[in-house]
Amino acid sequence: MTAQATAYNVTGTGQVVTGVCTYRGLSVGSTAGAAVVVYDGTSAAGTVLASFTLGANGFQDIALPDGVRCNLGIYVSSTAAIQGHVRVG
């Protein structure tokens, strides 16, 4: 059985969590559309975990039941406002 995750709200570019953690996925949407990149790190210079582009009124759900171990934390970069959450175990 997969371990549970905590959902952290995201609305745009910024640090989601710091420190060692497990990235288990995300669910985000954008009214205007946005390019979104998720990093293992504390800035947009970290290791890319996910990268995608949302069209206007677009939505993306990524589920990683086993997760990806992050050494530095999780940072999200977005070119426009987004609504949703990142799941962290």
Residue pairs with C-beta under 8 A, 6 or more apart in sequence:
2 65
2 66
3 22
3 67
3 89
4 89
5 22
5 24
5 25
5 67
5 87
5 88
5 89
6 87
6 88
6 89
7 85
7 86
7 87
8 16
8 17
8 85
8 86
8 87
8 88
9 84
9 85
10 16
10 26
10 28
10 76
10 78
10 82
10 83
10 84
10 85
10 86
11 81
11 82
11 83
12 76
12 78
12 80
12 81
12 82
13 44
13 76
13 77
13 78
14 75
14 76
15 42
15 73
15 74
15 75
16 73
16 74
16 75
16 76
16 86
16 88
17 73
17 74
17 88
18 42
18 72
18 73
19 72
19 73
20 69
20 70
20 71
21 69
21 70
21 73
21 74
21 88
21 89
22 67
22 68
22 69
22 70
22 88
22 89
23 38
23 40
23 49
23 64
23 67
23 68
23 70
23 74
23 86
23 87
23 88
23 89
24 63
24 64
24 65
24 67
24 87
24 88
24 89
25 61
25 62
25 63
25 64
25 86
25 87
26 38
26 50
26 60
26 61
26 62
26 84
26 85
26 86
26 87
27 59
27 60
27 61
27 62
27 84
27 85
27 87
28 36
28 54
28 59
28 60
28 82
28 83
28 84
28 85
29 54
29 57
29 58
29 59
29 60
29 82
29 83
29 84
30 36
30 54
30 56
30 57
30 58
30 78
30 80
30 81
30 82
30 83
31 56
31 57
31 81
31 83
32 56
32 80
32 81
33 53
33 54
33 55
33 56
33 57
33 58
33 80
34 53
34 54
34 58
34 78
34 79
34 80
34 81
34 82
35 51
35 52
35 53
35 54
35 78
35 79
36 50
36 51
36 52
36 53
36 54
36 60
36 76
36 77
36 78
36 79
36 82
37 44
37 48
37 50
37 51
37 76
37 77
37 78
38 48
38 49
38 50
38 51
38 74
38 75
38 76
38 86
39 45
39 46
39 47
39 48
39 49
39 74
39 75
39 76
39 77
40 46
40 47
40 49
40 68
40 70
40 71
40 72
40 73
40 74
41 47
41 72
41 73
41 75
42 72
42 73
42 75
43 75
44 75
44 77
46 72
46 75
49 68
49 70
49 74
50 62
52 60
54 60
54 82
67 89
74 86
74 88
76 82
76 86
